[in-house]
């Protein structure tokens, strides 16, 4: 499976996840929030991470799962479902 196809299938949102792993700064830029917000999400376990030589990294799939949970939790008007292997936005 190509990386672009994998990104589309696991991330139907308008966020382009072009890396396999993201640093705290990259996540803060991606979500347009302060680094301290990302730090809280990592510290409280809301967003899983792993360490690479002492630097926190978050996997692309965990970011997509986090977005799914946030949409389900907030009942966002812009939602999506996967039907017949394709993402449908409504």
Z-matrix of the N, CA and C atoms (Angstrom, degrees):
N
C 1 1.454
C 2 1.526 1 108.04
N 3 1.313 2 115.99 1 130.96
C 4 1.456 3 119.33 2 179.59
C 5 1.524 4 110.31 3 -69.85
N 6 1.317 5 115.87 4 155.40
C 7 1.464 6 120.59 5 -179.21
C 8 1.525 7 110.21 6 -61.54
N 9 1.340 8 118.07 7 -43.53
C 10 1.468 9 120.27 8 -179.16
C 11 1.526 10 111.18 9 -62.97
N 12 1.328 11 117.54 10 -40.29
C 13 1.460 12 120.81 11 178.78
C 14 1.530 13 109.97 12 -66.11
N 15 1.338 14 116.66 13 -41.37
C 16 1.459 15 120.99 14 178.69
C 17 1.529 16 110.06 15 -62.67
N 18 1.319 17 117.47 16 -42.45
C 19 1.469 18 120.66 17 179.14
C 20 1.515 19 109.69 18 -61.10
N 21 1.331 20 118.11 19 -45.76
C 22 1.458 21 120.73 20 -179.27
C 23 1.514 22 111.59 21 -62.78
N 24 1.332 23 116.70 22 -43.14
C 25 1.453 24 119.63 23 -177.23
C 26 1.518 25 112.88 24 -70.10
N 27 1.322 26 117.66 25 -30.81
C 28 1.462 27 119.72 26 -179.03
C 29 1.514 28 112.57 27 -98.85
N 30 1.328 29 118.68 28 -7.47
C 31 1.449 30 121.83 29 -176.35
C 32 1.526 31 110.09 30 -142.42
N 33 1.320 32 118.51 31 88.38
C 34 1.455 33 120.59 32 -178.76
C 35 1.524 34 112.80 33 -81.04
N 36 1.303 35 117.12 34 2.56
C 37 1.452 36 121.59 35 -175.17
C 38 1.514 37 110.03 36 -84.51
N 39 1.298 38 116.01 37 173.62
C 40 1.453 39 119.95 38 -177.75
C 41 1.524 40 112.45 39 -83.33
N 42 1.314 41 117.14 40 6.80
C 43 1.454 42 121.38 41 178.15
C 44 1.518 43 108.18 42 -85.47
N 45 1.318 44 116.21 43 127.02
C 46 1.459 45 119.99 44 178.19
C 47 1.511 46 108.99 45 -88.73
N 48 1.301 47 116.03 46 110.56
C 49 1.450 48 121.80 47 177.15
C 50 1.526 49 107.46 48 -98.77
N 51 1.332 50 116.16 49 93.16
C 52 1.452 51 120.14 50 -173.94
C 53 1.526 52 113.39 51 -101.36
N 54 1.322 53 117.13 52 4.64
C 55 1.461 54 121.66 53 179.12
C 56 1.526 55 108.93 54 -121.43
N 57 1.322 56 117.23 55 154.20
C 58 1.466 57 117.87 56 175.60
C 59 1.526 58 112.25 57 -76.35
N 60 1.356 59 117.30 58 -27.76
C 61 1.461 60 122.05 59 -178.11
C 62 1.523 61 110.09 60 -139.21
N 63 1.335 62 115.82 61 149.09
C 64 1.465 63 121.43 62 -177.54
C 65 1.520 64 111.24 63 -126.82
N 66 1.339 65 116.13 64 142.80
C 67 1.458 66 122.06 65 174.77
C 68 1.531 67 108.73 66 -84.90
N 69 1.321 68 116.36 67 172.44
C 70 1.464 69 120.32 68 178.39
C 71 1.529 70 110.81 69 -61.05
N 72 1.328 71 117.29 70 -42.98
C 73 1.464 72 120.20 71 179.72
C 74 1.530 73 111.12 72 -62.95
N 75 1.319 74 116.58 73 -43.99
C 76 1.462 75 120.51 74 179.39
C 77 1.525 76 110.83 75 -62.33
N 78 1.338 77 117.46 76 -39.87
C 79 1.466 78 120.69 77 177.75
C 80 1.526 79 111.26 78 -66.02
N 81 1.328 80 116.00 79 -41.34
C 82 1.465 81 119.96 80 178.57
C 83 1.530 82 109.76 81 -60.72
N 84 1.317 83 116.93 82 -42.67
C 85 1.467 84 120.78 83 177.78
C 86 1.528 85 110.90 84 -66.04
N 87 1.316 86 116.77 85 -41.96
C 88 1.465 87 122.50 86 -178.56
C 89 1.524 88 111.54 87 -60.21
N 90 1.336 89 116.35 88 -44.49
C 91 1.462 90 121.18 89 -177.18
C 92 1.531 91 113.35 90 -95.06
N 93 1.321 92 117.08 91 -0.43
C 94 1.471 93 122.30 92 -179.03
C 95 1.530 94 111.61 93 55.66
N 96 1.325 95 115.03 94 48.47
C 97 1.461 96 122.01 95 176.68
C 98 1.527 97 108.37 96 -129.76
N 99 1.321 98 115.97 97 168.50
C 100 1.459 99 121.08 98 178.49
C 101 1.526 100 109.92 99 -74.98
N 102 1.317 101 116.28 100 153.24
C 103 1.475 102 120.42 101 178.78
C 104 1.522 103 112.26 102 -58.58
N 105 1.336 104 116.92 103 -31.18
C 106 1.468 105 118.86 104 -179.91
C 107 1.532 106 111.11 105 -65.55
N 108 1.328 107 117.14 106 -30.46
C 109 1.470 108 120.76 107 176.02
C 110 1.524 109 109.77 108 -65.36
N 111 1.319 110 116.37 109 -45.29
C 112 1.469 111 120.73 110 177.57
C 113 1.525 112 109.66 111 -63.17
N 114 1.301 113 117.24 112 -41.69
C 115 1.462 114 121.37 113 179.21
C 116 1.526 115 111.39 114 -58.71
N 117 1.331 116 116.85 115 -41.91
C 118 1.472 117 120.37 116 177.91
C 119 1.524 118 111.13 117 -64.39
N 120 1.337 119 116.66 118 -43.29
C 121 1.468 120 120.24 119 179.13
C 122 1.525 121 111.71 120 -60.76
N 123 1.326 122 116.34 121 -36.90
C 124 1.460 123 120.39 122 178.74
C 125 1.528 124 110.67 123 -74.32
N 126 1.315 125 116.29 124 -43.59
C 127 1.473 126 120.79 125 -176.91
C 128 1.518 127 112.84 126 -64.61
N 129 1.341 128 116.54 127 -38.52
C 130 1.467 129 118.29 128 -177.99
C 131 1.531 130 112.85 129 -87.15
N 132 1.327 131 117.45 130 2.10
C 133 1.457 132 121.27 131 175.60
C 134 1.513 133 114.89 132 84.03
N 135 1.325 134 117.07 133 4.29
C 136 1.464 135 120.55 134 178.65
C 137 1.522 136 110.96 135 -64.24
N 138 1.308 137 115.92 136 -36.69
C 139 1.465 138 122.25 137 179.70
C 140 1.534 139 107.43 138 -123.37
N 141 1.343 140 117.77 139 111.87
C 142 1.467 141 120.08 140 -177.47
C 143 1.528 142 111.78 141 -67.71
N 144 1.308 143 115.43 142 148.78
C 145 1.466 144 120.53 143 178.32
C 146 1.519 145 109.76 144 -144.46
N 147 1.314 146 115.10 145 169.60
C 148 1.457 147 121.99 146 172.96
C 149 1.522 148 107.25 147 -138.05
N 150 1.313 149 116.22 148 163.64
C 151 1.460 150 120.88 149 -177.58
C 152 1.522 151 110.95 150 -103.81
N 153 1.319 152 115.32 151 137.46
C 154 1.455 153 122.51 152 171.63
C 155 1.523 154 105.62 153 -122.93
N 156 1.314 155 115.15 154 105.41
C 157 1.474 156 121.45 155 -177.60
C 158 1.525 157 111.14 156 50.81
N 159 1.330 158 115.91 157 43.43
C 160 1.465 159 121.15 158 175.56
C 161 1.514 160 115.09 159 85.71
N 162 1.336 161 117.75 160 -1.32
C 163 1.461 162 121.71 161 -179.85
C 164 1.520 163 109.45 162 -105.07
N 165 1.325 164 116.68 163 130.00
C 166 1.466 165 120.81 164 -178.87
C 167 1.521 166 110.58 165 -74.03
N 168 1.337 167 114.90 166 135.23
C 169 1.468 168 122.56 167 177.70
C 170 1.523 169 108.67 168 -132.44
N 171 1.333 170 115.68 169 146.82
C 172 1.464 171 122.04 170 178.62
C 173 1.523 172 107.59 171 -123.02
N 174 1.320 173 116.03 172 133.16
C 175 1.466 174 121.71 173 -179.81
C 176 1.526 175 110.84 174 -75.13
N 177 1.309 176 115.96 175 147.06
C 178 1.466 177 123.11 176 -179.76
C 179 1.526 178 111.16 177 -54.99
N 180 1.332 179 118.55 178 -42.66
C 181 1.469 180 120.91 179 -178.72
C 182 1.526 181 111.08 180 -64.39
N 183 1.343 182 117.52 181 -34.27
C 184 1.459 183 120.32 182 178.59
C 185 1.520 184 111.65 183 -69.49
N 186 1.323 185 116.49 184 -31.41
C 187 1.466 186 120.40 185 176.14
C 188 1.527 187 109.38 186 -66.82
N 189 1.347 188 117.08 187 -45.48
C 190 1.470 189 120.72 188 179.13
C 191 1.532 190 110.79 189 -62.38
N 192 1.335 191 117.60 190 -40.18
C 193 1.471 192 120.64 191 177.95
C 194 1.525 193 110.92 192 -66.06
N 195 1.319 194 117.17 193 -39.07
C 196 1.465 195 121.55 194 176.95
C 197 1.531 196 110.14 195 -60.31
N 198 1.321 197 116.90 196 -44.58
C 199 1.467 198 120.83 197 179.02
C 200 1.522 199 110.15 198 -62.01
N 201 1.332 200 117.15 199 -44.02
C 202 1.472 201 120.83 200 177.60
C 203 1.521 202 111.41 201 -57.10
N 204 1.337 203 115.88 202 -46.10
C 205 1.477 204 119.68 203 -179.96
C 206 1.518 205 111.56 204 -63.64
N 207 1.326 206 117.31 205 -40.51
C 208 1.463 207 120.41 206 -179.58
C 209 1.525 208 111.06 207 -65.56
N 210 1.324 209 116.78 208 -40.39
C 211 1.462 210 120.42 209 178.54
C 212 1.522 211 110.05 210 -65.46
N 213 1.327 212 117.43 211 -44.13
C 214 1.469 213 120.75 212 179.09
C 215 1.526 214 110.69 213 -63.37
N 216 1.320 215 116.71 214 -39.90
C 217 1.459 216 122.19 215 -177.95
C 218 1.527 217 111.93 216 -68.71
N 219 1.327 218 117.02 217 -40.78
C 220 1.460 219 120.57 218 -175.97
C 221 1.520 220 112.59 219 -90.10
N 222 1.332 221 117.24 220 -12.74
C 223 1.457 222 119.99 221 -178.15
C 224 1.522 223 111.23 222 63.86
N 225 1.309 224 115.62 223 41.52
C 226 1.460 225 121.64 224 -177.42
C 227 1.524 226 111.44 225 -52.05
N 228 1.323 227 115.82 226 143.06
C 229 1.466 228 120.13 227 178.71
C 230 1.524 229 110.73 228 -69.24
N 231 1.322 230 117.05 229 -33.35
C 232 1.451 231 119.88 230 176.81
C 233 1.510 232 107.34 231 -89.73
N 234 1.294 233 116.47 232 109.32
C 235 1.445 234 121.22 233 -175.40
C 236 1.519 235 109.08 234 -131.05
N 237 1.318 236 115.80 235 172.61
C 238 1.452 237 119.54 236 179.07
C 239 1.519 238 109.53 237 -149.85
N 240 1.314 239 115.49 238 155.81
C 241 1.458 240 121.46 239 175.39
C 242 1.518 241 107.87 240 -136.87
N 243 1.303 242 115.62 241 160.04
C 244 1.457 243 119.64 242 177.60
C 245 1.515 244 107.47 243 -107.63
N 246 1.328 245 115.77 244 114.16
C 247 1.453 246 121.57 245 179.15
C 248 1.517 247 108.78 246 -123.72
N 249 1.323 248 115.77 247 132.68
C 250 1.464 249 121.40 248 179.96
C 251 1.526 250 112.17 249 53.33
N 252 1.331 251 115.81 250 36.49
C 253 1.458 252 120.10 251 177.92
C 254 1.510 253 114.70 252 78.45
N 255 1.333 254 119.01 253 2.60
C 256 1.459 255 121.92 254 -179.40
C 257 1.528 256 110.30 255 -121.89
N 258 1.319 257 116.69 256 143.19
C 259 1.465 258 120.77 257 177.35
C 260 1.514 259 109.46 258 -78.28
N 261 1.323 260 115.33 259 131.84
C 262 1.462 261 122.24 260 177.80
C 263 1.527 262 107.47 261 -116.97
N 264 1.309 263 118.08 262 123.52
C 265 1.456 264 121.16 263 178.13
C 266 1.511 265 109.20 264 -102.19
N 267 1.332 266 115.32 265 141.90
C 268 1.466 267 120.07 266 178.26
C 269 1.503 268 109.63 267 -144.42
